[in-house]
């Protein structure tokens, strides 16, 4: 069962499905985040210096160079998601990869963001042609993936840009097929390694056939 009651409610709205399950993160997996976010910050008078893979502590006011307070960073990220359709485009190769997988798998989008932004993200993704169910969560992703799988034992693959989310998935679903994919692979060196046995892929062109094979498609 999901640890996030709102995520659980969203899962309960889904129809039962016996196809292999593909769960996808959104930011920097389907939609670019790292590329447009610094441009957005500049429009607000801030700059991002990625000395580590985190936002808090790496965002500073352009005029003063002073690091933004935690509340300000939270407000900036929240405002970015409000305006996401103006900034976030499709990660290269994502549309072609999902077209390749087609309806052979159940595809569910699982994004870590405040629930209040769910509908605007659904609208944006729908407009880009990603008409898949979208779940939001404010807690760990693993329990949600376990709940999505159900008790059928069907194959599951999970794609995310954050190793901690892959770890959470493995803890909840030990036989999940994990894929570490980032829109900007130059930032991978800043992150902890993906869990042992994960597929570490550079782009969707590489990922798509491996996901299909993992799911037995």
PyMOL commands that place a pseudoatom at each C-alpha (Angstrom):
pseudoatom trace, name=CA, resn=UNK, resi=1, chain=A, elem=C, hetatm=0, pos=[0.000, 0.000, 0.000]
pseudoatom trace, name=CA, resn=UNK, resi=2, chain=A, elem=C, hetatm=0, pos=[1.255, 3.496, -0.762]
pseudoatom trace, name=CA, resn=UNK, resi=3, chain=A, elem=C, hetatm=0, pos=[2.468, 5.484, 2.249]
pseudoatom trace, name=CA, resn=UNK, resi=4, chain=A, elem=C, hetatm=0, pos=[0.850, 8.587, 0.739]
pseudoatom trace, name=CA, resn=UNK, resi=5, chain=A, elem=C, hetatm=0, pos=[-2.946, 8.429, 1.208]
pseudoatom trace, name=CA, resn=UNK, resi=6, chain=A, elem=C, hetatm=0, pos=[-3.613, 10.767, -1.722]
pseudoatom trace, name=CA, resn=UNK, resi=7, chain=A, elem=C, hetatm=0, pos=[-1.438, 8.633, -4.006]
pseudoatom trace, name=CA, resn=UNK, resi=8, chain=A, elem=C, hetatm=0, pos=[-3.363, 5.577, -2.844]
pseudoatom trace, name=CA, resn=UNK, resi=9, chain=A, elem=C, hetatm=0, pos=[-6.628, 7.320, -3.684]
pseudoatom trace, name=CA, resn=UNK, resi=10, chain=A, elem=C, hetatm=0, pos=[-5.350, 8.063, -7.177]
pseudoatom trace, name=CA, resn=UNK, resi=11, chain=A, elem=C, hetatm=0, pos=[-4.262, 4.443, -7.653]
pseudoatom trace, name=CA, resn=UNK, resi=12, chain=A, elem=C, hetatm=0, pos=[-7.671, 3.177, -6.584]
pseudoatom trace, name=CA, resn=UNK, resi=13, chain=A, elem=C, hetatm=0, pos=[-9.221, 5.184, -9.435]
pseudoatom trace, name=CA, resn=UNK, resi=14, chain=A, elem=C, hetatm=0, pos=[-7.304, 3.158, -12.030]
pseudoatom trace, name=CA, resn=UNK, resi=15, chain=A, elem=C, hetatm=0, pos=[-8.786, 0.210, -13.883]
pseudoatom trace, name=CA, resn=UNK, resi=16, chain=A, elem=C, hetatm=0, pos=[-7.356, -3.221, -13.173]
pseudoatom trace, name=CA, resn=UNK, resi=17, chain=A, elem=C, hetatm=0, pos=[-4.763, -4.212, -15.780]
pseudoatom trace, name=CA, resn=UNK, resi=18, chain=A, elem=C, hetatm=0, pos=[-2.864, -7.458, -16.297]
pseudoatom trace, name=CA, resn=UNK, resi=19, chain=A, elem=C, hetatm=0, pos=[-0.337, -6.223, -18.864]
pseudoatom trace, name=CA, resn=UNK, resi=20, chain=A, elem=C, hetatm=0, pos=[3.327, -5.772, -17.916]
pseudoatom trace, name=CA, resn=UNK, resi=21, chain=A, elem=C, hetatm=0, pos=[3.714, -2.529, -15.977]
pseudoatom trace, name=CA, resn=UNK, resi=22, chain=A, elem=C, hetatm=0, pos=[5.978, 0.379, -16.922]
pseudoatom trace, name=CA, resn=UNK, resi=23, chain=A, elem=C, hetatm=0, pos=[6.196, 3.166, -14.345]
pseudoatom trace, name=CA, resn=UNK, resi=24, chain=A, elem=C, hetatm=0, pos=[7.858, 6.402, -15.448]
pseudoatom trace, name=CA, resn=UNK, resi=25, chain=A, elem=C, hetatm=0, pos=[9.102, 9.425, -13.585]
pseudoatom trace, name=CA, resn=UNK, resi=26, chain=A, elem=C, hetatm=0, pos=[8.333, 12.731, -15.313]
pseudoatom trace, name=CA, resn=UNK, resi=27, chain=A, elem=C, hetatm=0, pos=[10.931, 15.440, -14.627]
pseudoatom trace, name=CA, resn=UNK, resi=28, chain=A, elem=C, hetatm=0, pos=[14.082, 14.795, -16.673]
pseudoatom trace, name=CA, resn=UNK, resi=29, chain=A, elem=C, hetatm=0, pos=[12.608, 11.492, -17.865]
pseudoatom trace, name=CA, resn=UNK, resi=30, chain=A, elem=C, hetatm=0, pos=[9.628, 12.627, -19.960]
pseudoatom trace, name=CA, resn=UNK, resi=31, chain=A, elem=C, hetatm=0, pos=[9.889, 16.392, -19.513]
pseudoatom trace, name=CA, resn=UNK, resi=32, chain=A, elem=C, hetatm=0, pos=[13.057, 18.476, -19.389]
pseudoatom trace, name=CA, resn=UNK, resi=33, chain=A, elem=C, hetatm=0, pos=[13.687, 20.094, -16.011]
pseudoatom trace, name=CA, resn=UNK, resi=34, chain=A, elem=C, hetatm=0, pos=[17.411, 20.727, -15.587]
pseudoatom trace, name=CA, resn=UNK, resi=35, chain=A, elem=C, hetatm=0, pos=[17.629, 22.596, -18.900]
pseudoatom trace, name=CA, resn=UNK, resi=36, chain=A, elem=C, hetatm=0, pos=[14.694, 25.031, -18.587]
pseudoatom trace, name=CA, resn=UNK, resi=37, chain=A, elem=C, hetatm=0, pos=[14.798, 25.583, -14.823]
pseudoatom trace, name=CA, resn=UNK, resi=38, chain=A, elem=C, hetatm=0, pos=[17.929, 27.807, -14.796]
pseudoatom trace, name=CA, resn=UNK, resi=39, chain=A, elem=C, hetatm=0, pos=[16.414, 29.940, -17.570]
pseudoatom trace, name=CA, resn=UNK, resi=40, chain=A, elem=C, hetatm=0, pos=[13.237, 30.287, -15.536]
pseudoatom trace, name=CA, resn=UNK, resi=41, chain=A, elem=C, hetatm=0, pos=[15.263, 31.271, -12.459]
pseudoatom trace, name=CA, resn=UNK, resi=42, chain=A, elem=C, hetatm=0, pos=[17.020, 34.008, -14.411]
pseudoatom trace, name=CA, resn=UNK, resi=43, chain=A, elem=C, hetatm=0, pos=[13.609, 35.410, -15.353]
pseudoatom trace, name=CA, resn=UNK, resi=44, chain=A, elem=C, hetatm=0, pos=[12.947, 35.688, -11.613]
pseudoatom trace, name=CA, resn=UNK, resi=45, chain=A, elem=C, hetatm=0, pos=[16.314, 37.264, -10.769]
pseudoatom trace, name=CA, resn=UNK, resi=46, chain=A, elem=C, hetatm=0, pos=[18.089, 34.130, -9.553]
pseudoatom trace, name=CA, resn=UNK, resi=47, chain=A, elem=C, hetatm=0, pos=[20.805, 31.821, -10.837]
pseudoatom trace, name=CA, resn=UNK, resi=48, chain=A, elem=C, hetatm=0, pos=[21.504, 28.123, -10.357]
pseudoatom trace, name=CA, resn=UNK, resi=49, chain=A, elem=C, hetatm=0, pos=[24.998, 26.802, -9.749]
pseudoatom trace, name=CA, resn=UNK, resi=50, chain=A, elem=C, hetatm=0, pos=[25.021, 23.020, -9.818]
pseudoatom trace, name=CA, resn=UNK, resi=51, chain=A, elem=C, hetatm=0, pos=[27.944, 22.331, -7.520]
pseudoatom trace, name=CA, resn=UNK, resi=52, chain=A, elem=C, hetatm=0, pos=[25.902, 19.444, -6.142]
pseudoatom trace, name=CA, resn=UNK, resi=53, chain=A, elem=C, hetatm=0, pos=[22.711, 17.771, -7.322]
pseudoatom trace, name=CA, resn=UNK, resi=54, chain=A, elem=C, hetatm=0, pos=[20.361, 19.756, -5.128]
pseudoatom trace, name=CA, resn=UNK, resi=55, chain=A, elem=C, hetatm=0, pos=[18.467, 23.010, -5.363]
pseudoatom trace, name=CA, resn=UNK, resi=56, chain=A, elem=C, hetatm=0, pos=[18.688, 24.258, -1.788]
pseudoatom trace, name=CA, resn=UNK, resi=57, chain=A, elem=C, hetatm=0, pos=[21.996, 26.030, -1.364]
pseudoatom trace, name=CA, resn=UNK, resi=58, chain=A, elem=C, hetatm=0, pos=[22.650, 26.243, -5.105]
pseudoatom trace, name=CA, resn=UNK, resi=59, chain=A, elem=C, hetatm=0, pos=[20.191, 29.030, -5.967]
pseudoatom trace, name=CA, resn=UNK, resi=60, chain=A, elem=C, hetatm=0, pos=[21.335, 32.608, -5.385]
pseudoatom trace, name=CA, resn=UNK, resi=61, chain=A, elem=C, hetatm=0, pos=[20.077, 36.095, -6.183]
pseudoatom trace, name=CA, resn=UNK, resi=62, chain=A, elem=C, hetatm=0, pos=[21.795, 37.454, -9.300]
pseudoatom trace, name=CA, resn=UNK, resi=63, chain=A, elem=C, hetatm=0, pos=[22.029, 40.974, -7.877]
pseudoatom trace, name=CA, resn=UNK, resi=64, chain=A, elem=C, hetatm=0, pos=[23.697, 40.043, -4.594]
pseudoatom trace, name=CA, resn=UNK, resi=65, chain=A, elem=C, hetatm=0, pos=[25.047, 36.515, -4.978]
pseudoatom trace, name=CA, resn=UNK, resi=66, chain=A, elem=C, hetatm=0, pos=[23.395, 35.633, -1.681]
pseudoatom trace, name=CA, resn=UNK, resi=67, chain=A, elem=C, hetatm=0, pos=[21.972, 32.113, -1.503]
pseudoatom trace, name=CA, resn=UNK, resi=68, chain=A, elem=C, hetatm=0, pos=[18.193, 31.978, -1.461]
pseudoatom trace, name=CA, resn=UNK, resi=69, chain=A, elem=C, hetatm=0, pos=[16.509, 30.977, 1.772]
pseudoatom trace, name=CA, resn=UNK, resi=70, chain=A, elem=C, hetatm=0, pos=[14.808, 27.586, 1.867]
pseudoatom trace, name=CA, resn=UNK, resi=71, chain=A, elem=C, hetatm=0, pos=[11.326, 29.139, 1.747]
pseudoatom trace, name=CA, resn=UNK, resi=72, chain=A, elem=C, hetatm=0, pos=[12.297, 31.158, -1.333]
pseudoatom trace, name=CA, resn=UNK, resi=73, chain=A, elem=C, hetatm=0, pos=[13.605, 28.068, -3.121]
pseudoatom trace, name=CA, resn=UNK, resi=74, chain=A, elem=C, hetatm=0, pos=[10.382, 26.246, -2.339]
pseudoatom trace, name=CA, resn=UNK, resi=75, chain=A, elem=C, hetatm=0, pos=[8.364, 29.178, -3.678]
pseudoatom trace, name=CA, resn=UNK, resi=76, chain=A, elem=C, hetatm=0, pos=[10.428, 29.321, -6.875]
pseudoatom trace, name=CA, resn=UNK, resi=77, chain=A, elem=C, hetatm=0, pos=[10.003, 25.607, -7.548]
pseudoatom trace, name=CA, resn=UNK, resi=78, chain=A, elem=C, hetatm=0, pos=[6.289, 25.822, -6.804]
pseudoatom trace, name=CA, resn=UNK, resi=79, chain=A, elem=C, hetatm=0, pos=[5.880, 28.747, -9.213]
pseudoatom trace, name=CA, resn=UNK, resi=80, chain=A, elem=C, hetatm=0, pos=[7.829, 26.846, -11.863]
pseudoatom trace, name=CA, resn=UNK, resi=81, chain=A, elem=C, hetatm=0, pos=[5.370, 23.971, -11.666]
pseudoatom trace, name=CA, resn=UNK, resi=82, chain=A, elem=C, hetatm=0, pos=[2.454, 26.391, -11.885]
pseudoatom trace, name=CA, resn=UNK, resi=83, chain=A, elem=C, hetatm=0, pos=[3.954, 27.676, -15.157]
pseudoatom trace, name=CA, resn=UNK, resi=84, chain=A, elem=C, hetatm=0, pos=[5.375, 24.315, -16.300]
pseudoatom trace, name=CA, resn=UNK, resi=85, chain=A, elem=C, hetatm=0, pos=[3.626, 24.340, -19.672]
pseudoatom trace, name=CA, resn=UNK, resi=86, chain=A, elem=C, hetatm=0, pos=[5.549, 27.496, -20.591]
pseudoatom trace, name=CA, resn=UNK, resi=87, chain=A, elem=C, hetatm=0, pos=[8.923, 25.968, -19.799]
pseudoatom trace, name=CA, resn=UNK, resi=88, chain=A, elem=C, hetatm=0, pos=[8.997, 22.169, -19.939]
pseudoatom trace, name=CA, resn=UNK, resi=89, chain=A, elem=C, hetatm=0, pos=[9.343, 20.404, -23.270]
pseudoatom trace, name=CA, resn=UNK, resi=90, chain=A, elem=C, hetatm=0, pos=[9.644, 16.714, -24.081]
pseudoatom trace, name=CA, resn=UNK, resi=91, chain=A, elem=C, hetatm=0, pos=[12.867, 14.892, -23.258]
pseudoatom trace, name=CA, resn=UNK, resi=92, chain=A, elem=C, hetatm=0, pos=[14.579, 13.849, -26.477]
pseudoatom trace, name=CA, resn=UNK, resi=93, chain=A, elem=C, hetatm=0, pos=[13.455, 10.428, -27.676]
pseudoatom trace, name=CA, resn=UNK, resi=94, chain=A, elem=C, hetatm=0, pos=[10.731, 9.934, -25.064]
pseudoatom trace, name=CA, resn=UNK, resi=95, chain=A, elem=C, hetatm=0, pos=[7.776, 10.154, -27.434]
pseudoatom trace, name=CA, resn=UNK, resi=96, chain=A, elem=C, hetatm=0, pos=[9.337, 7.714, -29.913]
pseudoatom trace, name=CA, resn=UNK, resi=97, chain=A, elem=C, hetatm=0, pos=[10.202, 5.266, -27.128]
pseudoatom trace, name=CA, resn=UNK, resi=98, chain=A, elem=C, hetatm=0, pos=[6.667, 5.164, -25.763]
pseudoatom trace, name=CA, resn=UNK, resi=99, chain=A, elem=C, hetatm=0, pos=[5.275, 4.813, -29.263]
pseudoatom trace, name=CA, resn=UNK, resi=100, chain=A, elem=C, hetatm=0, pos=[7.591, 1.814, -29.708]
pseudoatom trace, name=CA, resn=UNK, resi=101, chain=A, elem=C, hetatm=0, pos=[6.272, 0.218, -26.508]
pseudoatom trace, name=CA, resn=UNK, resi=102, chain=A, elem=C, hetatm=0, pos=[2.728, 1.109, -27.474]
pseudoatom trace, name=CA, resn=UNK, resi=103, chain=A, elem=C, hetatm=0, pos=[-0.159, -0.643, -25.761]
pseudoatom trace, name=CA, resn=UNK, resi=104, chain=A, elem=C, hetatm=0, pos=[1.832, -3.791, -25.021]
pseudoatom trace, name=CA, resn=UNK, resi=105, chain=A, elem=C, hetatm=0, pos=[2.382, -2.519, -21.467]
pseudoatom trace, name=CA, resn=UNK, resi=106, chain=A, elem=C, hetatm=0, pos=[0.382, -0.530, -18.954]
pseudoatom trace, name=CA, resn=UNK, resi=107, chain=A, elem=C, hetatm=0, pos=[2.191, 2.815, -18.717]
pseudoatom trace, name=CA, resn=UNK, resi=108, chain=A, elem=C, hetatm=0, pos=[1.764, 4.852, -15.545]
pseudoatom trace, name=CA, resn=UNK, resi=109, chain=A, elem=C, hetatm=0, pos=[3.451, 8.176, -14.792]
pseudoatom trace, name=CA, resn=UNK, resi=110, chain=A, elem=C, hetatm=0, pos=[4.567, 8.679, -11.185]
pseudoatom trace, name=CA, resn=UNK, resi=111, chain=A, elem=C, hetatm=0, pos=[5.882, 12.135, -10.327]
pseudoatom trace, name=CA, resn=UNK, resi=112, chain=A, elem=C, hetatm=0, pos=[7.151, 13.476, -7.018]
pseudoatom trace, name=CA, resn=UNK, resi=113, chain=A, elem=C, hetatm=0, pos=[5.451, 16.834, -6.686]
pseudoatom trace, name=CA, resn=UNK, resi=114, chain=A, elem=C, hetatm=0, pos=[2.795, 18.514, -4.545]
pseudoatom trace, name=CA, resn=UNK, resi=115, chain=A, elem=C, hetatm=0, pos=[-0.618, 17.038, -5.266]
pseudoatom trace, name=CA, resn=UNK, resi=116, chain=A, elem=C, hetatm=0, pos=[-2.053, 20.487, -5.958]
pseudoatom trace, name=CA, resn=UNK, resi=117, chain=A, elem=C, hetatm=0, pos=[-0.115, 20.577, -9.255]
pseudoatom trace, name=CA, resn=UNK, resi=118, chain=A, elem=C, hetatm=0, pos=[-1.488, 17.270, -10.505]
pseudoatom trace, name=CA, resn=UNK, resi=119, chain=A, elem=C, hetatm=0, pos=[-4.177, 18.605, -12.829]
pseudoatom trace, name=CA, resn=UNK, resi=120, chain=A, elem=C, hetatm=0, pos=[-1.938, 21.203, -14.462]
pseudoatom trace, name=CA, resn=UNK, resi=121, chain=A, elem=C, hetatm=0, pos=[0.670, 18.504, -15.090]
pseudoatom trace, name=CA, resn=UNK, resi=122, chain=A, elem=C, hetatm=0, pos=[-1.968, 16.173, -16.543]
pseudoatom trace, name=CA, resn=UNK, resi=123, chain=A, elem=C, hetatm=0, pos=[-3.124, 18.945, -18.865]
pseudoatom trace, name=CA, resn=UNK, resi=124, chain=A, elem=C, hetatm=0, pos=[0.429, 19.710, -19.975]
pseudoatom trace, name=CA, resn=UNK, resi=125, chain=A, elem=C, hetatm=0, pos=[1.314, 16.058, -20.597]
pseudoatom trace, name=CA, resn=UNK, resi=126, chain=A, elem=C, hetatm=0, pos=[-1.947, 15.446, -22.456]
pseudoatom trace, name=CA, resn=UNK, resi=127, chain=A, elem=C, hetatm=0, pos=[-1.193, 18.411, -24.678]
pseudoatom trace, name=CA, resn=UNK, resi=128, chain=A, elem=C, hetatm=0, pos=[2.186, 16.895, -25.508]
pseudoatom trace, name=CA, resn=UNK, resi=129, chain=A, elem=C, hetatm=0, pos=[0.604, 13.553, -26.428]
pseudoatom trace, name=CA, resn=UNK, resi=130, chain=A, elem=C, hetatm=0, pos=[1.405, 11.693, -23.196]
pseudoatom trace, name=CA, resn=UNK, resi=131, chain=A, elem=C, hetatm=0, pos=[-2.132, 10.616, -22.402]
pseudoatom trace, name=CA, resn=UNK, resi=132, chain=A, elem=C, hetatm=0, pos=[-1.227, 8.185, -19.636]
pseudoatom trace, name=CA, resn=UNK, resi=133, chain=A, elem=C, hetatm=0, pos=[-2.524, 8.091, -16.064]
pseudoatom trace, name=CA, resn=UNK, resi=134, chain=A, elem=C, hetatm=0, pos=[-0.496, 10.420, -13.853]
pseudoatom trace, name=CA, resn=UNK, resi=135, chain=A, elem=C, hetatm=0, pos=[-0.001, 9.857, -10.149]
pseudoatom trace, name=CA, resn=UNK, resi=136, chain=A, elem=C, hetatm=0, pos=[1.539, 12.414, -7.818]
pseudoatom trace, name=CA, resn=UNK, resi=137, chain=A, elem=C, hetatm=0, pos=[3.270, 11.517, -4.585]
pseudoatom trace, name=CA, resn=UNK, resi=138, chain=A, elem=C, hetatm=0, pos=[4.821, 13.482, -1.765]
pseudoatom trace, name=CA, resn=UNK, resi=139, chain=A, elem=C, hetatm=0, pos=[6.416, 10.391, -0.232]
pseudoatom trace, name=CA, resn=UNK, resi=140, chain=A, elem=C, hetatm=0, pos=[8.567, 7.451, -1.331]
pseudoatom trace, name=CA, resn=UNK, resi=141, chain=A, elem=C, hetatm=0, pos=[7.751, 5.939, -4.715]
pseudoatom trace, name=CA, resn=UNK, resi=142, chain=A, elem=C, hetatm=0, pos=[8.375, 2.282, -3.898]
pseudoatom trace, name=CA, resn=UNK, resi=143, chain=A, elem=C, hetatm=0, pos=[5.141, 1.565, -2.003]
pseudoatom trace, name=CA, resn=UNK, resi=144, chain=A, elem=C, hetatm=0, pos=[3.141, 3.174, -4.817]
pseudoatom trace, name=CA, resn=UNK, resi=145, chain=A, elem=C, hetatm=0, pos=[4.815, 0.923, -7.396]
pseudoatom trace, name=CA, resn=UNK, resi=146, chain=A, elem=C, hetatm=0, pos=[4.084, -2.127, -5.243]
pseudoatom trace, name=CA, resn=UNK, resi=147, chain=A, elem=C, hetatm=0, pos=[0.424, -1.147, -5.067]
pseudoatom trace, name=CA, resn=UNK, resi=148, chain=A, elem=C, hetatm=0, pos=[0.275, -0.491, -8.809]
pseudoatom trace, name=CA, resn=UNK, resi=149, chain=A, elem=C, hetatm=0, pos=[1.610, -3.948, -9.569]
pseudoatom trace, name=CA, resn=UNK, resi=150, chain=A, elem=C, hetatm=0, pos=[-1.054, -5.657, -7.528]
pseudoatom trace, name=CA, resn=UNK, resi=151, chain=A, elem=C, hetatm=0, pos=[-0.902, -9.344, -6.696]
pseudoatom trace, name=CA, resn=UNK, resi=152, chain=A, elem=C, hetatm=0, pos=[-0.585, -10.705, -10.235]
pseudoatom trace, name=CA, resn=UNK, resi=153, chain=A, elem=C, hetatm=0, pos=[3.197, -10.994, -10.279]
pseudoatom trace, name=CA, resn=UNK, resi=154, chain=A, elem=C, hetatm=0, pos=[3.328, -9.253, -13.659]
pseudoatom trace, name=CA, resn=UNK, resi=155, chain=A, elem=C, hetatm=0, pos=[6.694, -7.856, -14.803]
pseudoatom trace, name=CA, resn=UNK, resi=156, chain=A, elem=C, hetatm=0, pos=[7.449, -4.299, -13.678]
pseudoatom trace, name=CA, resn=UNK, resi=157, chain=A, elem=C, hetatm=0, pos=[9.947, -1.744, -14.989]
pseudoatom trace, name=CA, resn=UNK, resi=158, chain=A, elem=C, hetatm=0, pos=[10.613, 1.628, -13.386]
pseudoatom trace, name=CA, resn=UNK, resi=159, chain=A, elem=C, hetatm=0, pos=[12.461, 4.562, -14.972]
pseudoatom trace, name=CA, resn=UNK, resi=160, chain=A, elem=C, hetatm=0, pos=[13.715, 7.464, -12.853]
pseudoatom trace, name=CA, resn=UNK, resi=161, chain=A, elem=C, hetatm=0, pos=[16.559, 9.971, -12.796]
pseudoatom trace, name=CA, resn=UNK, resi=162, chain=A, elem=C, hetatm=0, pos=[17.069, 9.768, -9.020]
pseudoatom trace, name=CA, resn=UNK, resi=163, chain=A, elem=C, hetatm=0, pos=[18.891, 6.745, -7.535]
pseudoatom trace, name=CA, resn=UNK, resi=164, chain=A, elem=C, hetatm=0, pos=[17.038, 7.145, -4.235]
pseudoatom trace, name=CA, resn=UNK, resi=165, chain=A, elem=C, hetatm=0, pos=[13.748, 6.503, -6.026]
pseudoatom trace, name=CA, resn=UNK, resi=166, chain=A, elem=C, hetatm=0, pos=[15.187, 3.404, -7.668]
pseudoatom trace, name=CA, resn=UNK, resi=167, chain=A, elem=C, hetatm=0, pos=[16.305, 2.200, -4.233]
pseudoatom trace, name=CA, resn=UNK, resi=168, chain=A, elem=C, hetatm=0, pos=[12.800, 2.754, -2.879]
pseudoatom trace, name=CA, resn=UNK, resi=169, chain=A, elem=C, hetatm=0, pos=[11.329, 0.748, -5.758]
pseudoatom trace, name=CA, resn=UNK, resi=170, chain=A, elem=C, hetatm=0, pos=[13.724, -2.152, -5.159]
pseudoatom trace, name=CA, resn=UNK, resi=171, chain=A, elem=C, hetatm=0, pos=[12.889, -2.182, -1.443]
pseudoatom trace, name=CA, resn=UNK, resi=172, chain=A, elem=C, hetatm=0, pos=[9.174, -2.503, -2.166]
pseudoatom trace, name=CA, resn=UNK, resi=173, chain=A, elem=C, hetatm=0, pos=[9.327, -4.653, -5.318]
pseudoatom trace, name=CA, resn=UNK, resi=174, chain=A, elem=C, hetatm=0, pos=[12.531, -6.746, -5.199]
pseudoatom trace, name=CA, resn=UNK, resi=175, chain=A, elem=C, hetatm=0, pos=[12.192, -8.091, -8.765]
pseudoatom trace, name=CA, resn=UNK, resi=176, chain=A, elem=C, hetatm=0, pos=[11.498, -4.713, -10.407]
pseudoatom trace, name=CA, resn=UNK, resi=177, chain=A, elem=C, hetatm=0, pos=[13.581, -3.858, -13.474]
pseudoatom trace, name=CA, resn=UNK, resi=178, chain=A, elem=C, hetatm=0, pos=[15.239, -0.517, -12.739]
pseudoatom trace, name=CA, resn=UNK, resi=179, chain=A, elem=C, hetatm=0, pos=[16.373, 2.038, -15.324]
pseudoatom trace, name=CA, resn=UNK, resi=180, chain=A, elem=C, hetatm=0, pos=[18.436, 5.101, -14.465]
pseudoatom trace, name=CA, resn=UNK, resi=181, chain=A, elem=C, hetatm=0, pos=[17.809, 7.663, -17.204]
pseudoatom trace, name=CA, resn=UNK, resi=182, chain=A, elem=C, hetatm=0, pos=[18.619, 11.388, -17.079]
pseudoatom trace, name=CA, resn=UNK, resi=183, chain=A, elem=C, hetatm=0, pos=[17.866, 14.065, -19.636]
pseudoatom trace, name=CA, resn=UNK, resi=184, chain=A, elem=C, hetatm=0, pos=[21.339, 15.507, -18.909]
pseudoatom trace, name=CA, resn=UNK, resi=185, chain=A, elem=C, hetatm=0, pos=[23.773, 12.667, -18.258]
pseudoatom trace, name=CA, resn=UNK, resi=186, chain=A, elem=C, hetatm=0, pos=[26.594, 15.128, -17.479]
pseudoatom trace, name=CA, resn=UNK, resi=187, chain=A, elem=C, hetatm=0, pos=[25.043, 15.449, -14.012]
pseudoatom trace, name=CA, resn=UNK, resi=188, chain=A, elem=C, hetatm=0, pos=[25.193, 11.713, -13.278]
pseudoatom trace, name=CA, resn=UNK, resi=189, chain=A, elem=C, hetatm=0, pos=[28.605, 12.053, -11.623]
pseudoatom trace, name=CA, resn=UNK, resi=190, chain=A, elem=C, hetatm=0, pos=[27.019, 14.200, -8.892]
pseudoatom trace, name=CA, resn=UNK, resi=191, chain=A, elem=C, hetatm=0, pos=[24.657, 11.412, -7.842]
pseudoatom trace, name=CA, resn=UNK, resi=192, chain=A, elem=C, hetatm=0, pos=[25.123, 8.239, -5.838]
pseudoatom trace, name=CA, resn=UNK, resi=193, chain=A, elem=C, hetatm=0, pos=[25.329, 5.134, -8.029]
pseudoatom trace, name=CA, resn=UNK, resi=194, chain=A, elem=C, hetatm=0, pos=[22.146, 3.424, -9.127]
pseudoatom trace, name=CA, resn=UNK, resi=195, chain=A, elem=C, hetatm=0, pos=[21.308, 0.211, -7.237]
pseudoatom trace, name=CA, resn=UNK, resi=196, chain=A, elem=C, hetatm=0, pos=[23.191, -2.898, -8.286]
pseudoatom trace, name=CA, resn=UNK, resi=197, chain=A, elem=C, hetatm=0, pos=[21.517, -4.590, -11.228]
pseudoatom trace, name=CA, resn=UNK, resi=198, chain=A, elem=C, hetatm=0, pos=[19.984, -1.400, -12.592]
pseudoatom trace, name=CA, resn=UNK, resi=199, chain=A, elem=C, hetatm=0, pos=[20.157, -0.535, -16.267]
pseudoatom trace, name=CA, resn=UNK, resi=200, chain=A, elem=C, hetatm=0, pos=[22.125, 2.711, -16.520]
pseudoatom trace, name=CA, resn=UNK, resi=201, chain=A, elem=C, hetatm=0, pos=[21.130, 4.171, -19.892]
pseudoatom trace, name=CA, resn=UNK, resi=202, chain=A, elem=C, hetatm=0, pos=[22.214, 7.352, -21.632]
pseudoatom trace, name=CA, resn=UNK, resi=203, chain=A, elem=C, hetatm=0, pos=[19.011, 8.121, -23.522]
pseudoatom trace, name=CA, resn=UNK, resi=204, chain=A, elem=C, hetatm=0, pos=[15.621, 6.818, -24.593]
pseudoatom trace, name=CA, resn=UNK, resi=205, chain=A, elem=C, hetatm=0, pos=[16.991, 5.276, -27.777]
pseudoatom trace, name=CA, resn=UNK, resi=206, chain=A, elem=C, hetatm=0, pos=[19.080, 2.957, -25.632]
pseudoatom trace, name=CA, resn=UNK, resi=207, chain=A, elem=C, hetatm=0, pos=[16.400, 2.460, -23.000]
pseudoatom trace, name=CA, resn=UNK, resi=208, chain=A, elem=C, hetatm=0, pos=[13.393, 1.507, -25.149]
pseudoatom trace, name=CA, resn=UNK, resi=209, chain=A, elem=C, hetatm=0, pos=[14.534, -1.919, -26.418]
pseudoatom trace, name=CA, resn=UNK, resi=210, chain=A, elem=C, hetatm=0, pos=[15.923, -2.834, -22.992]
pseudoatom trace, name=CA, resn=UNK, resi=211, chain=A, elem=C, hetatm=0, pos=[12.640, -1.950, -21.314]
pseudoatom trace, name=CA, resn=UNK, resi=212, chain=A, elem=C, hetatm=0, pos=[10.733, -4.006, -23.880]
pseudoatom trace, name=CA, resn=UNK, resi=213, chain=A, elem=C, hetatm=0, pos=[13.009, -6.978, -23.286]
pseudoatom trace, name=CA, resn=UNK, resi=214, chain=A, elem=C, hetatm=0, pos=[12.777, -6.654, -19.501]
pseudoatom trace, name=CA, resn=UNK, resi=215, chain=A, elem=C, hetatm=0, pos=[8.986, -6.658, -19.688]
pseudoatom trace, name=CA, resn=UNK, resi=216, chain=A, elem=C, hetatm=0, pos=[8.897, -9.592, -22.100]
pseudoatom trace, name=CA, resn=UNK, resi=217, chain=A, elem=C, hetatm=0, pos=[7.268, -7.565, -24.863]
for i in range(1, 217): cmd.bond("trace and resi %d" % i, "trace and resi %d" % (i + 1))
show_as sticks, trace
zoom trace
